[in-house]
């Protein structure tokens, strides 16, 4: 036989030890996974890169996968085959995932059918790879954990990255007054185009004063916080009575004065998408797919890398001067 129907080996990134970006090894002889019951095998066209994947790779994160492993959860591509009992998808369907079982930095990935969703025709694969973690996290932070209501104000700290832009689009569509911060002029323009009513440069030493001037005595009802180890202390000063800080991202420790929460009865609430129930995930998916349909949900793709440059992508997502949308690997 000249060619097997499907190749049984593929290119995939493997991590054999925890450490810096250099531990990401691209291999060309990894076995293509086989979908078991209630699983889907996807031919990957694009895979999102998330900051959390760099924390996991470094070995400093709460969840440590068994070594060796392939990173990546946000995949977009085409269904290659399905396991038993899968009726929602068939070979050739365009899909995106929220998480994979085998790892997304690869030519093929297996995912539980319950974590796979149809990719609407109006989005390309790059955009499909920018939906999963960012939009589900933003929706969870705003509504499932933050109890946001139309008419409230939300400050998105680090609004030009994947989760930040998702939060701006969703909050704006749901009737909130949206303020965002970014670190560059380009980032500020990007968030204004994606739902923020006002943008602030968090490199400006007086930016918190500007935010206070903008919100007046009331303060901000909700803060979506991507870098709580830097901003949490200042965030508590910006909140309204009964305001809440949603901790979406953190890269270390910070000192705060708990008294700041007493004076406003404010809350600090952690957000972890992997703790969402099946029902909560379905709620997120419904809201997100409705948003695509309605036209207000448009994933913004930032830097793109081939699989060979995965170490560079991990370097850049942590050390770049300012985010500009969702970073993706292209296959």
Secondary structure, DSSP 8 states (H G I E B T S, - for coil): --S-SS-SEEEEEEESS-SSGGGEEEEEEEE-----TTEEEEEEEEEEE-HHHHHHHHT-SS----SSB-----EEEEEEEE-TT--S--TT-EEEES--SS-SSBSEEEEEGGGEEE--TTS-HHHHTTTHHHHHHHHIIIIIIT---TT-EEEEETTTSHHHHHHHHHHHHTT-EEEEEESSHHHHHHHHHTT-SEEEETTSTTHHHHHHHHHGGG-EEEEEES-HHHHHHHHHHHEEEEEEEEE----S-----THHHHTTT-EEEE--GGG--HHHHHHHHHHHHHHHHHT-----EEEEEEGGGHHHHHHHHHHSSS--SEEEEE-
